[in-house]
C-alpha cells in the first residue's frame, strides 16, 4: 500500500530529538584475584627488601654420648631478597567545554574518566604481579620495574622441554620451554614438591583455557550428575589433593601459559605510595588528573608456592 498523498511523516521532520540511552555499557573485566587476595604492607625505600630462612634437614642420627662435651656448628645466615618499587599511573586531560556540555550516561566527563582510570590501573598491577618480568633498578632515564611472581619461583616447578627456572631472586625471568597440555599429573607433581619443601599452596591461578582443562581432571572418582534437576555440573572450583585443598581461580590478567599454585600468606603488595589522586597545575582550558601509585611485589618465601609452566593456551 502507498502512503496517502500529503502525509507529513517522521521522515519530513527536522526537529526530532535523539534517543540516546542514559547508560554506558562496559563489560571489560575488572577482577584482580591475585592482587585482591594478598595483604598490603608498607614500603620505606624504592628497593623493598625482606628475609627468608629455613631449618636444617631432619636427622635420624642425632644421638649423643652421655657426658660428652658439646660441639658447636655455625648457624646458617638468613637470605636477603628484594624487589623494586614501580611507579604506575593513568592520566587524563579534559577540556572545560567537555565538562560543561550535557552528556549521556555521566554527569561529569572528568569524574567518569577518573573512575575508568582507577579500574585500568588495578588491571595493570595484576598483570605486572603475574608477569614473568625481571626487576629493573632504573635510573634517570630508565623506569624502575618490579619482578613478577614467576621470576621468583624456582623450587616447586614443572616446565616444558627447554624451559628453565630463574635464579629465584627476581633478577631474571623464567626461560620458556615447549608448551604442553595441562594435566592433573602436573599439578600433583608440583603439589608434592611444595609439600616436601614445607609449602601449602591454597590457590590455583589459571587462564581461561586452562581453567577448562582443570574441570576435565578426573581425580580418583567417577563424576555423577543428577538428571532430575536438569543441571550439568561441568566445573571444578576446588581441587582436593593429598596435601590440602586448592581453590581454582581463573585470572584474565595472569600469563595464560602458567598455572600458579599460591599461598597468599607468603605474598604481599608493598606500597611506597598507595593509589592516590593527583591534580597537576592547570596549564590550559582543560583539567588534568592523574591516578598514581608506587609499589612492588614481596614474595616472602618462594618455597611456599609452585608453578606449572609452559602450558598450551588453545
C-alpha positions as CSV (number, residue, x, y, z in Angstrom):
1,X,0.0,0.0,0.0
2,X,1.1,3.6,-0.7
3,X,1.2,6.5,1.7
4,X,-1.7,8.9,1.3
5,X,-0.7,12.0,-0.6
6,X,0.2,15.0,1.6
7,X,1.0,12.9,4.6
8,X,3.6,14.6,6.9
9,X,5.7,11.8,8.4
10,X,8.7,11.4,10.7
11,X,11.0,11.5,7.6
12,X,9.9,15.0,6.9
13,X,10.6,16.3,10.4
14,X,13.7,18.4,11.2
15,X,13.4,18.7,15.0
16,X,13.5,15.1,16.2
17,X,15.3,14.7,19.5
18,X,18.0,12.0,19.7
19,X,17.1,8.8,21.6
20,X,20.4,8.1,23.4
21,X,20.3,5.8,26.4
22,X,21.5,7.4,29.7
23,X,23.6,4.3,30.5
24,X,27.1,3.4,29.3
25,X,27.7,-0.3,28.9
26,X,31.2,-1.6,29.6
27,X,31.8,-5.3,30.1
28,X,35.6,-5.1,30.2
29,X,36.6,-7.2,33.3
30,X,38.0,-5.6,36.4
31,X,38.6,-8.6,38.7
32,X,42.1,-8.8,40.0
33,X,42.2,-12.1,42.0
34,X,45.8,-12.3,42.9
35,X,46.3,-8.6,44.0
36,X,43.0,-8.8,45.9
37,X,43.8,-11.9,47.9
38,X,47.2,-10.9,49.2
39,X,47.9,-8.5,52.1
40,X,49.3,-4.9,51.9
41,X,52.4,-3.8,53.7
42,X,54.4,-0.5,53.8
43,X,57.5,0.0,51.7
44,X,60.0,2.5,53.0
45,X,62.5,2.6,50.2
46,X,62.3,2.1,46.4
47,X,64.3,-1.1,46.9
48,X,62.0,-3.1,49.2
49,X,63.7,-6.0,50.9
50,X,62.8,-8.9,53.1
51,X,64.5,-12.0,54.5
52,X,63.9,-15.8,54.3
53,X,65.2,-18.6,56.4
54,X,64.9,-22.3,56.7
55,X,65.5,-25.1,59.2
56,X,68.2,-27.8,59.0
57,X,67.0,-31.1,57.5
58,X,65.5,-33.5,59.9
59,X,68.1,-36.0,61.2
60,X,67.9,-39.6,62.3
61,X,71.4,-39.6,63.7
62,X,71.0,-37.0,66.5
63,X,72.2,-39.4,69.3
64,X,74.7,-38.1,71.8
65,X,77.1,-39.9,74.2
66,X,76.2,-39.5,77.9
67,X,78.5,-36.9,79.5
68,X,80.1,-35.9,76.2
69,X,81.4,-32.4,75.5
70,X,79.3,-30.0,73.5
71,X,80.4,-29.2,70.0
72,X,79.1,-26.3,68.0
73,X,78.2,-25.7,64.4
74,X,77.8,-22.3,62.8
75,X,74.2,-21.2,62.2
76,X,73.1,-20.5,58.6
77,X,72.6,-16.8,57.8
78,X,69.2,-15.6,56.5
79,X,68.8,-14.9,52.8
80,X,68.1,-11.3,51.9
81,X,65.8,-10.7,48.9
82,X,64.2,-7.6,47.4
83,X,62.1,-6.0,44.6
84,X,62.0,-2.6,43.2
85,X,59.0,-0.3,43.6
86,X,57.4,0.6,40.3
87,X,55.7,3.9,39.6
88,X,52.4,3.3,37.7
89,X,49.9,5.9,36.7
90,X,47.0,6.8,34.4
91,X,46.4,10.3,33.2
92,X,43.6,12.3,31.6
93,X,43.1,15.9,30.4
94,X,39.5,17.0,29.9
95,X,38.7,20.4,28.5
96,X,36.3,22.8,30.3
97,X,33.9,22.6,27.4
98,X,33.8,18.8,27.5
99,X,32.9,19.1,31.2
100,X,30.2,21.8,30.6
101,X,28.2,20.1,27.8
102,X,25.3,17.9,28.6
103,X,26.4,14.3,28.3
104,X,24.6,11.0,28.5
105,X,25.4,8.3,31.0
106,X,27.6,10.5,33.2
107,X,27.2,13.9,34.9
108,X,30.8,15.0,34.6
109,X,33.2,13.7,31.9
110,X,36.3,14.2,34.1
111,X,34.8,12.2,37.0
112,X,33.8,9.4,34.6
113,X,37.3,9.2,33.1
114,X,39.0,9.2,36.5
115,X,36.8,6.3,37.6
116,X,37.8,4.4,34.5
117,X,41.5,5.1,35.1
118,X,41.3,3.6,38.6
119,X,40.0,0.3,37.2
120,X,42.5,0.3,34.4
121,X,45.4,0.8,36.9
122,X,44.2,-2.1,39.0
123,X,44.3,-4.3,35.9
124,X,47.8,-3.1,35.1
125,X,49.0,-4.0,38.6
126,X,47.5,-7.5,38.4
127,X,49.2,-8.1,35.0
128,X,52.5,-6.9,36.3
129,X,52.4,-9.0,39.5
130,X,51.7,-12.2,37.5
131,X,54.2,-11.4,34.7
132,X,57.5,-13.3,34.1
133,X,59.3,-10.0,34.4
134,X,62.8,-9.4,35.9
135,X,63.2,-6.5,38.2
136,X,64.9,-3.3,36.9
137,X,66.7,-0.9,39.3
138,X,66.2,2.0,37.0
139,X,68.0,5.3,36.6
140,X,67.3,8.9,35.5
141,X,66.3,7.6,32.0
142,X,65.0,4.1,32.8
143,X,61.9,3.4,34.8
144,X,62.1,1.0,37.8
145,X,60.3,-2.3,37.3
146,X,59.1,-4.9,39.8
147,X,59.7,-8.6,39.2
148,X,56.6,-10.7,38.9
149,X,55.8,-13.9,40.7
150,X,57.2,-16.3,38.1
151,X,60.6,-14.7,38.3
152,X,60.9,-15.9,42.0
153,X,59.6,-19.5,41.7
154,X,62.5,-22.0,41.3
155,X,62.0,-24.8,43.8
156,X,58.5,-26.2,43.2
157,X,58.2,-26.1,39.4
158,X,57.4,-28.1,36.3
159,X,58.4,-26.8,32.9
160,X,58.3,-27.9,29.3
161,X,61.2,-29.2,27.3
162,X,63.9,-26.5,27.1
163,X,62.4,-24.5,30.0
164,X,64.5,-23.4,32.9
165,X,63.9,-21.9,36.4
166,X,65.0,-18.4,37.2
167,X,67.7,-17.7,39.8
168,X,64.9,-17.0,42.3
169,X,65.8,-13.5,43.4
170,X,63.9,-11.6,40.8
171,X,66.9,-10.7,38.7
172,X,65.9,-12.8,35.8
173,X,62.7,-14.4,34.4
174,X,61.9,-18.0,33.6
175,X,63.2,-19.4,30.4
176,X,60.1,-20.5,28.4
177,X,60.1,-24.1,27.2
178,X,58.0,-26.1,24.8
179,X,54.3,-25.8,25.7
180,X,52.4,-28.9,26.7
181,X,48.8,-29.8,27.7
182,X,47.8,-29.1,31.3
183,X,47.2,-32.3,33.2
184,X,46.2,-33.4,36.7
185,X,49.6,-35.2,37.0
186,X,51.5,-32.0,36.5
187,X,49.5,-30.3,39.4
188,X,50.1,-33.3,41.6
189,X,53.8,-33.3,41.0
190,X,54.2,-29.7,41.9
191,X,52.0,-30.1,45.0
192,X,54.2,-33.0,46.1
193,X,57.3,-30.8,45.7
194,X,55.7,-27.9,47.6
195,X,54.7,-30.2,50.5
196,X,58.1,-31.8,50.6
197,X,59.7,-28.3,50.8
198,X,57.3,-27.1,53.5
199,X,54.8,-25.3,51.4
200,X,51.0,-25.4,51.5
201,X,49.5,-23.7,48.4
202,X,45.8,-23.0,48.6
203,X,45.1,-21.2,45.3
204,X,45.5,-22.4,41.8
205,X,45.6,-19.4,39.4
206,X,45.0,-20.2,35.7
207,X,43.9,-18.6,32.5
208,X,40.5,-19.2,30.8
209,X,41.7,-22.1,28.6
210,X,43.4,-24.0,31.4
211,X,40.5,-23.4,33.8
212,X,38.5,-25.6,31.5
213,X,41.3,-28.1,31.5
214,X,41.2,-28.3,35.3
215,X,37.5,-29.0,35.0
216,X,38.4,-32.1,33.0
217,X,40.5,-33.5,35.8
218,X,39.0,-36.9,36.9
219,X,40.5,-37.2,40.4
220,X,40.0,-40.7,41.8
221,X,36.3,-40.9,41.4
222,X,33.6,-41.1,38.7
223,X,31.5,-37.9,38.4
224,X,27.8,-38.2,39.0
225,X,25.2,-35.8,37.7
226,X,21.6,-35.6,38.8
227,X,19.3,-36.0,35.9
228,X,16.2,-35.0,37.8
229,X,17.4,-31.4,38.4
230,X,18.3,-30.9,34.7
231,X,21.7,-29.5,35.6
232,X,25.1,-30.5,34.3
233,X,27.9,-29.8,36.7
234,X,31.0,-29.4,34.5
235,X,33.3,-27.2,36.6
236,X,35.8,-27.8,39.3
237,X,36.3,-24.9,41.7
238,X,38.1,-26.8,44.4
239,X,40.6,-29.5,43.9
240,X,41.0,-31.8,46.9
241,X,44.6,-33.2,46.9
242,X,46.6,-35.4,49.2
243,X,48.2,-32.2,50.5
244,X,45.2,-29.9,51.0
245,X,42.5,-28.1,49.1
246,X,43.3,-25.8,46.1
247,X,40.7,-23.2,45.1
248,X,40.8,-22.9,41.3
249,X,40.6,-19.3,40.3
250,X,40.6,-18.1,36.7
251,X,42.6,-14.9,36.1
252,X,42.2,-12.9,32.8
253,X,45.5,-11.0,33.5
254,X,47.9,-13.7,34.6
255,X,50.1,-15.4,32.0
256,X,47.9,-17.9,30.3
257,X,50.8,-20.3,29.8
258,X,51.4,-20.6,33.6
259,X,49.4,-22.2,36.4
260,X,50.4,-20.6,39.7
261,X,50.0,-22.5,42.9
262,X,50.0,-19.8,45.6
263,X,49.8,-19.4,49.4
264,X,48.6,-15.8,49.8
265,X,50.1,-15.7,53.3
266,X,53.6,-15.7,51.7
267,X,52.9,-12.9,49.2
268,X,52.3,-9.2,49.8
269,X,52.0,-5.9,47.9
270,X,54.4,-3.4,49.4
271,X,53.2,0.2,48.9
272,X,55.6,3.1,48.9
273,X,52.8,5.4,47.7
274,X,49.3,3.9,47.9
275,X,46.9,4.6,45.0
276,X,46.1,8.3,45.1
277,X,44.5,11.2,43.1
278,X,47.0,13.8,41.8
279,X,45.7,17.1,40.4
280,X,48.5,18.8,38.5
281,X,48.5,22.5,38.0
282,X,46.1,23.7,35.3
283,X,48.1,24.9,32.3
284,X,45.3,25.4,29.7
285,X,41.5,25.4,29.4
286,X,41.4,21.8,30.5
287,X,41.5,19.9,33.8
288,X,44.4,17.4,34.3
289,X,44.1,14.4,36.6
290,X,46.4,11.6,37.5
291,X,45.8,8.3,39.3
292,X,49.2,7.2,40.7
293,X,50.8,4.5,42.8
294,X,54.3,3.3,43.6
295,X,54.5,-0.3,44.8
296,X,56.2,-3.7,44.5
297,X,55.7,-7.4,45.0
298,X,57.0,-9.2,48.0
299,X,57.5,-12.9,47.6
300,X,58.1,-13.8,51.2
301,X,59.3,-17.4,50.6
302,X,59.2,-18.8,47.1
303,X,59.1,-22.4,48.5
304,X,55.5,-21.7,49.7
305,X,54.4,-21.5,46.1
306,X,54.7,-23.5,42.9
307,X,54.3,-23.2,39.2
308,X,53.3,-25.4,36.3
309,X,54.8,-23.5,33.3
310,X,54.8,-23.8,29.6
311,X,51.1,-24.8,29.1
312,X,49.2,-24.7,25.9
313,X,46.6,-21.9,25.7
314,X,44.4,-23.0,22.9
